[in-house]
Amino acid sequence: MANQWALLIGINQYKALQPLMYAQPDAVELRNFLVDEIGVPVDHCTLLTDLSAAIEPHAYMPLRQEIEHQLQTLCRDRVQPGDLLWVFFSGCALAEAGQDYWMTLDSDPTHLSETAIAISQIFTILSQAKTDQIVLAMDMNRSQGAVGHHDIGAQTLTLAKDYGITTFLSCQPGQFSHETLYVRHGLFTKALLEGLRYHGCVTASQLGSYLSDRVPELCDHHCRPPQNPVMVVPPTQKFMMVVPAAGLANLSPTENLTAVGSEELAFVPPGTPGAIPPPSPSFEIEGEPSTEETPTLPLETTPPAQDAQPPQAGAIVPRPPTSAEDESAVAGGLSGLWKWGALAAAITFLAVVFFRFQPMLFGDGEQTAGNPSADVVDDDPEGEAIPPANSGEDGATPAEPEAGADNNPAAVEAETPAAVPPPEQEDPIERGETALQRAQEAIEGQRYGEARAWLTQVPPELQNNQYQSLLQEANSEVAEAAIRNQSILNSARQIIQPASASMFNDAIEQARQVPPEDPYYEQAQADIQRWGGVILDLAEGRAASGDINGAIAAARLVPEDQPELTTLAAQRIQGWEQQIVNQDLISQTQNSLQPGQASSYNDAVRTLEQIEPGQPGYEDAQNRMQQWGEDILAIARARAAQGDLGGAIAAANLVPENTPAYGAAQEEIQRWQAQ
């Protein structure tokens, strides 16, 4: 049975380059998707990120030698024929003398050939793998201020074609890869995850087609410069599964339906005569002729006209139904979908009309469709809801509300927060004047998030110069608070040293400065919880190495506002403190032994009986008690050999009953008494 393997690299921090924000989350999220949703064994996924080596299983530091070693190990020892291998890189890349390089945690931009990983080396290692089912996806970022690195990706595309390895590149040479706060990923990786997770992109061609459409959409939506992914795929791998077949059972029904529908695409092998010009490809390799043996895959397909000639080699065209029954089945299925879709749309429309005009229908004529008391929440195309403007205090939302957003017919009406409950029977103008006054008071009290919440209650008739001034001031202060708190959180992350619990504690204390109403608060709390777990892991590591006092000191740094971690840390501390007590007890009894004095050994055994099963040091105590029982019997035999039978019997009677030597001691006593 074929297996899937993955090498996932994500690097945020660099020594001499501008740090990235979401390269590490890119790699971690893709690993989580493969393991949690597709079912790839976690030990088949090798993760290399800034911090994962300290907190994640099967994770390593993204150093140059470590990355090369892990990739070589996968290709040489683990991957077998027919297996699927994913290699993913999210991080900085540079180019020098026509050579592309991955920048690692220990790379020096001034000495690329000595400290960075050449892309050519990556392809060389991949070509040695025992399988040809390889997917190489690279979200390669470069600083927009970098000089002389504008051709990053050109060599990579050439190598991909030369080696015949399916390769996804986040952007064309000369473009930049982007990441954004709202997506919390690189745009390329966001689209990659969407395609795999939600849109049934189970083959290389399907995934490439989705990326070509989705990434530019994300750029437009988030006001980023153009970014157009590039895909290179050998003709024989256009229908290579990028998701293991066994994992398809874990996809949602929508995903499975999409995957099944893809079987209706037929591949026209190269060399077919009479080709027609294909549509303009979404993916291009600049300067490469279309007759290349391993062409860049055209990712937009359209059905040929009825009088068209046979399709061009390498084109993807719809396969016609094989029979009239197939056609009728398809038509019947579409007809059913249209009927159910129309019915659902009608019900939805009636429900919206009913609830929207419910106050008018039941006598409350003042609550109209344009009621300014209703909050407006725009839907984020990413699937991440943008918080409403009245969701909190400083920095409550990173998006600036549009003036007059209350009248947006496409908006969704949300519940009015308890903080600003307008009376339902109050006149809209009067309510708007009250909202302006409350907003002014909130700004004077530096509660800018609250001010923005009140300003959303102001109707268009009152959105005068005073309103615009208040809104501008509130938005400005919220934006500054967001930048300030983001800086605090980033600074906290940079403090971390994986071997130092105190550094994690310092980072936690700094991250606590992010207020609850800030958009970074949830991320800060997640970091605090994760760092608390790292502190406890470090404490357990110290205990395992024998540094019990250091383990206790580290465990006491676990944040108290994390109940589960605090409870676990308290249990560990209690156990380690008991271990110290028991170790001291064992040491004291060991030092109390007197050579040749059987009673001192018996006293030591009785003392160690205080250590109960399950306590730290119990096994050590039991071993010592058994040994001391043997020592008492040896003392008795030595006395008997010297003719002191009375002393021998007295010593033998001191052998504890709960030691293996007790039975032998009783036999010796009977023998000596018989003499």
N, C-alpha and C positions, 0 to 999 in steps of 0.2 A: 504494500500500500504506500502510495506517495505521501510524503510529508511536506510541510511548509516550514521554512526557516526565515528569519528576519534579523538583519543588523540595522539598528536604528540609532542615528547620531543626531544630537541636538545640542548646540553650544551657544550660550548667551554671552558669556564673559570672555573677553580677550585682553591680552596684555597691552597691545598698542593699537587696538582698533575700537571703533565705537561699539559699545555693547548692544546686543539685540534684546528684545523683550520676550519673544515667544518662540524662539528656536527650540528651547528645551521642552515647553509644553507640546510643540508639534510632534516631537519624537515620542514623548510619553503617551499622548493621546492615540497615536497610531498603534503603539504597542498595546494599549488597553483595548482598542478596537479588535485587533487580531486575536488577543487572548480571551477577552470577555464576551465578544459578540460572534466571532468566527470559530472560536474553539481551538486555536493554535496553542499547544502546550507552552507554558510560560518559560520552560527551559529551552525552548526552540527560538526564543526572542532575546537577542543580546542587545542591551541598552547601554549607550554611552552618552551621558549628559553631565553637566556641571556638578549636580548634587546627587544624582541618582545612585552613585556608587555607595553613598552612605545610608540610603534609605530604601533602595529598591532591590528586588531579587535579580540575580543574573545581570548586574549592572557594573560598569567599570568607568574609570575616568577617561574622558575623550582626549587622551594624549596620542601623539603621532604613532609611537611604537605600539601602543595598546590597540589602536584602531587597526593597524596593519596586521597585528598578530591575531586579533579576533576574526578578521575577514579571511585570513589565510587558513585559520583553523576550520572555519565553516566550509570553505571551498575544498580544502584538502581532505578533511577527516570526517565531516558530518553529513554534508549534502551528498545524496545518492542519485543515480540516474532516475529521471522522472519527477524528482522533487521540485518544488517551487521555492525560489529564493528571492526575497525582497531585500533591497539595500536602499536605505533612506538617509539622506543627509539634509539637515537644516542648519545653516550657519553661514559664516562669511567665506568668501572665496576671492582669490586674486589671480591675476594673470601676469606672466613675465616672459618676454621673448617668445610669445606664441604658445606658452605652456600654461594650462589651467591648474590651479592648486586649491585643495581644501585647506582651510585654516583650522588648526586644532588648538587645544587649550594652551599648548606650549610653543606655538608657532611664532616666529619673528618675521614681520613683513619685510624687513630689510635683508633677510637671508632665506628666501622661500625654498630654494632647492635643498637646503640643509635641514630646515625645520618644519616645512609644510609637506603635505601629501600630494604628489603629482597625480592628476586624474589619469594619466597614462598608466601609472602603477595600479590604480584601482581596476582599470579594464584588463590589465595583464593578469591580475589575480583572479578576476571573475572568469576570464577565458579558460582558466585551469580547473574550474568546477566540473563535476561529473554530470551536470545537468545543463540543458540549454533553456530551461524555463526560468529565466532571470528577469526581474524588474528592477531597474535602477531609477529612483526618483530623487531629484535634487532641487531643493529650494535654496539656491545659492544667492546670498545677499552680498552686496558690496557697498561701501560707503559712497554717498553721492559726492563727497569731497575728494575721493581718491583720484589720483592722477595716473594715467598710463595703464588703467585696468578696464578700459571700456569695451574690450573684445572678449570678456569672460563668457565662456560657453561655446565659442566658435570651435576650439579644438575638441571640446567634449562631444559636440555633434558629429564631427568628423570621425572621432574614435568610435562612437556608437555605431556608425554605419560600417566602419572597417571591421569591427569585431562582431557585428550582427547581434547586438544586445539591445533589447527593448529599453528605451531610455525616455524618461519624462524630465524636461527641464522647465523651471518655473517661468522663465522669460527668454525672449530673444536676445542675442548679443547686442549690447548697446542700451538695453532697457534695465530697469531696476525691479527687484522683488520687493513687495511692500507687505507690511504688517500694520494692524490697527487695533486700537484699544477695544472697540466694540466686538470685533471678531475674536480677539484674544488668541489669534493664530496668524501665521503668514497667510495671505490671501490664497496662495497656491495650495497650501496644505489644507486650508478650510474647504476649498473646492474638492480636493482629493478625498477628504473624509466624507463630504456630502455625497460624492459620486459612489463611493464604495458602500456607504451606510444606508442611504435613502433612495438611490436612483438605479439600483440594479446594474451598476457598471461592473460586470464580472469578466469582461474580456478587455484586452489592451485597446482595441479600437473604440469600444464603448466608453472607456474611461478617458481616452484622449479626446473624443468628441465632446464629452461633457466639460472637460477642463477648458477646451478652446472657447466654449460659450460662457461658462460660469465665471472664470477669472476676470475677463473684461467687465462683466456685469458688476462684480464686487468692486472693481476699481472705480467704475462710474458712481456707484452708490456711495462709496466712501471718499469721493473726490480725490482720488489718487491718479497719477499719470498712467498712461496706458501700460499694461503688462500682458503680453501675449505668450502663453506657454508654447513650447515646442516639443514635438514627439517624434522620435525615430524608432521605427519598428521594422524588422525583417518581414518580407511578405508571408513567410511561413508561420509567423507568430502574431498575425493580426487577430486571430481568434484564440490566442493563448489565454487561459483562465488566469486572471490576476487575483482571484479569490479561490481558495481550494474548494473542490467539488463537495467535499464533506461539510464545508461550512455553509453551503447554500441553504441547508435545512434550517439554519439559525436565522436566516433573513426573514423580514416581514413578508406577508403575502404580496404587497405591492412590489417589493424587490424581486420576488420570485416570478411574478407575472412579467416584469420587464425583462428578466433574464430569458424566460421562455420565448417571448416575442422576438428576441434577438436572433433566434434560430431561423427566422424567415429571411435573413440576409444571406445572400450567396456570394462567395468569393470567386472572381474570375481569375484564373491563374495567369501568370505572365506568359506572353507569347501568343495570346489570342489575337487573330487578325481583325482588321476592321474596327478599330477602336474609335470612340467618339470622345471629344474633349471633355474632361471632367470639370466640375465646378471648381472655383478658386479654393484652394486648400486653406483651412484655418491654421494649419501648422506649416511653416516654411523653413527651409534651410537656405540662407542667402548664398547665392553664388553656385548652387548645386543644380545640375541639369535634371530634368524630370525623367531622364532615361537611366538614372543611376540604378545599379542592380538592387540595392537596398534603399528604396526611396523613402523620403519623409511621407508619412501617411496622410493622405487627404482625409479630413475629418468631417466634411459636410457632404452628405450624399443626397441626391435627388433622383426620383424615378425617371428613366429615359422616356422620351416621347414615343408615341405609338409607331411612328415611321422612322425611328432612329435605327442606326446601325448597331451591331454588337458592341458592347462596352469595351473600354480600354483595359489593357492589362493592369491588374492590381486594383481595379475599381470595385467598390462595394455596391451592389444593386439589390433591390428587393426581389425575392424569389416569388414567382407567380403561384397562385393556388394550384394544387395538383389535380383538382377535379371540381365539378360543379357543386358537389356536396360541400367541399371546403368553402367555396364562394358563398353559398347560401348560409353556411354556419357562421361565417364571418359577418355577413350582412345581418343575420338574425341577432348575433351578439351585439353588434353596434346599435341595432334598433332598440334592443332591450336597454342598453346603456343610455340611449337618448331618452327613452321614456322615463326611466328611473331618475335620470339627471334632471329632466324637466319637472317631474313631480317634487323632487327635493328642493329645487330652486323656488318653486311656487310656495311650498310650505315655509321655507326660510323667509321669503319676501313677506308673506302674510304675518309671520311672527314678528318680524322687524317693524312692520307698519303698526301692528297692534300695540307693541310695547312702547313704540316711539310716541304714539298719539293717545296712549292710555289715559293721561290726565285730562285731555280734552273730551274723550269719550265718556268719562265718569264725572264730568262737571268741573274739573280744575282747569279753567281756561287760561290761567296765567302761565302754566308750564307748557311752553311751546317747543317745537323741534329745535329751535335755536336757543334753548335755555342756556344762559351763560354759566349756570351753576354746575353744569356737568363737566367733569374733567375729560380731557381728550388725550388718548394714548395712541400714538401711531404704531403700526405694526412694523417690526423690523424684518426685512426680507431674510436676514440671517437666521430667523427663528429665535432670536434673543430679544425679549421684550425690552423696549427702552422705557425706563421708569417714568411715570408721570411727573409733571413739574412740581406737584405738591407732595412729593414723597418724602421730604425730610428737610433738614437744615442745610448748612453749608455743604456745597458739593453734592447735593442730593441727586443731581442728574447731570451727566456730562453733555447732554444735547440741549441747545438753546431752543426755547419754544417759539413758534412762529406767532407773530401778532395776528390776532383774529382767528386763531386756530379753533376757537369754539364753534365757528360757523362752517367748519370743514365737513361736507356731507359724507365723506368717506371715513370719518373718524369713528372710533368706538367709544361709547359712553361708559365711563367707569363709575364706581360708587364714590360718592363724595366723602373724603376723609373725615374722621371724627374731629380733627383739629379745627376744621372750618365748616361747621354745619350751617348752611344758610336756611333760614326759615322758608318753608315751601310757599307760604302765602305772601311773602314779602315782595314788594315791587322790584323788578329787575334793576331799575335805575337806582333806587335807594340802596339795594344790596350792592351794586357796583360802587357807589360812593363809600359805603362802609368798607368794602374790600380795599379800596384805595387808601383809606385811612389806616386800616390794619397793616397794609403793606408798608406804609411810611413808618409806622411804629416798629415793625419787624426790622426794617433796614437800620433804624436808629439803634436798635438793640443788637445789631450785627447778626441777625438771624435771617440770612439771605435766602436760604432754601424755603423758609416759611413765607418770606416776602413774595417769592416767585409763585408759591401756591395761592396766595391771596390774589395776585395779579391775574391768574387764570380765571378768576371770577368776575373780572371787569368786562362789561359788554362793549361792543364796538363803539357805541355812542359816547362812551366815556374814555376812550383810548386817546387822550389828548397829550399835550406836551409833558404834563406831569407824569402820566402813565408811562410814556416812552422813556423819560428820565429815570424813573424808578426801575423799570424793566432793564434798562441798560446797566444801571448800577448793580442790580441783583445778579444779572448774568455775568458781569465782569468779575464780581467777587466770588461767585460760584466757580467760574473757570480758574481763577487764581488759586482757590482752595483745592481744586482737583489737581492742579499742577503741583502745588505744595505737598499734598498728601501722597501723590505719586512719587515725588522725590524722596519723601520720608520712607516709603515702602521700599523703593529701590536701594536707598542707602542701607536700610536694615538688611536686605538680602546680600549686599556686598560685604557686610561684616563677617559673614559666616566662614568659619574654618572647620572642615569636617571633623578634625580631631579634638576640638576644644568645645566642651559643653558650655563654658562661660561665654564664648562667642555667640552661640545660639541663644543663650539667655539674654545677652545684650541686644541681639536682633529682635527677640520677642518684645523686650521692653520698648524698643524704638517703634516696632510695628503697632504697639498698643496706642500710640499717639494718633492713629487714624480714627476719627470719630465715627460713631455708629451711622450717622446720616450720610457719610461720604460714600461715593460709588466704589471706592477701593476697600471699604470696610470688610465686605465678605471675603475678598481675596486676602486681606490682612489676617482675618481670623483663620482662614484655611492655612496660611503660612504658619501662624502661631501653633495651630494644632499639629501640623507636620513637623515643625521644629521641636515641639515638645516630645513627639515620638522619637526623633533623632536623639535628643538628650537622654531619654530612657534607654535607647539602644546603646549609646556610648557608656552609660552607667553599667549596663549588663556586660558589656565587653570588658570594662575594667574589673568587674567582679570575677569574670571568667579567667582573667590573667592573674588573679590573686590580690589586686588592689582594692580591698573591700572598703577602706576608708574613702578612697577616691570615688568608688561607685556610689556610696551614700551621699557624698558631697554633690555629685552630679545629679543624682535622682532628686535631691531637694531643690534643684533648679527647674523642675518640671512645672509649668504654669498652673497655678491653683484654680484658674477659671476653666480648666479642662477636666471635668469630673472623672471621665473614664481613665485618662492618663494619671490623674492625681491618685485615684484609688489604686491603680496598678503600681504606681511608684511607692505608695505607702506600704503596700504588701511587700514589695521588693526590699524597701528599707527595713521593715520589721524582720524579714528573713536574714538580711545581711547583718543587722545588729545582733540577732541571735547567733549568727555564725561567729561573730567576734567573741561573744560571751563563751560559746562552746570551745572555740580555739584557745582562749585563755585558760579555760578549765582543763583542757587536754594538756596544755603546756605545764600547768601547775602540777598536775598529777604525775606527769613524766618526770619532773624535777624532784618530786617527793620520794621516788624509789630509792631504796637502800640496798645495795648488792648483798645477797645472802640473807636478808631479813624478809622472810615470807610475809609477815604481817603488813609491811609497807606495800607489797604488791596487792594484797587483799584489800587494803584501804583504798588503793588507787582504783581497783575494779569497782568497789562500791561507790566511789565518787562519780565515775563515768556512767553509772547506771542512771544518773539524773538526765542524761541526754536521751530524749524520747524518740521513737521512730518518726521519721518525717522531718526532723529538725536538721539544720545544717551540721555536718560533722558526725552524723549518727554512724555511718558506715566506718569512718575512721576510728570512732570510739569502740565499736564492736571488734574490729580487728585488733586493737590494742588490748582489749579485755581478754580475748582468746590467747594472745601471745603471753600476757601476764599470767594466765592460768597455767600455761605450759612452763613458765619460769618458776612458779611456785612448786610444781611437781618436780622440776629439776632440782630445786633446793632440797626437797624432801629426799630424793634419791641420793643426793650427795651426802646427806647426813647418815642415811642407812649404810652407805658404802663405808663410812667411817666408824660404823658400829653404834651410832647414836640412834637406835630404833625408836626410842621415845620422842626424840626431837623430830625424827622423820615422820612419825605418825602425826605429831602435832602440826607439822608443816603441811602434810597432805590433807589434813582436815580443813585447811584454809583455802583449798582450791574451790572457787565458786561453782555452784551447781549449774549455772547457766553458761559454762564454758565446756568445750569439747574434752578438756583434760579431766573433767570430774569423774567420769567412769573409770579411767585408768587409775586415778588416785584412790578410789575405793577398793579396787583390786589390790593395789600395793598395800593399803592399810590392812586388809585381811591377811595377806601373805606375811607381813611383818609381825602382826599380832600372833600368828601361828608359830613363829620361831621362838 
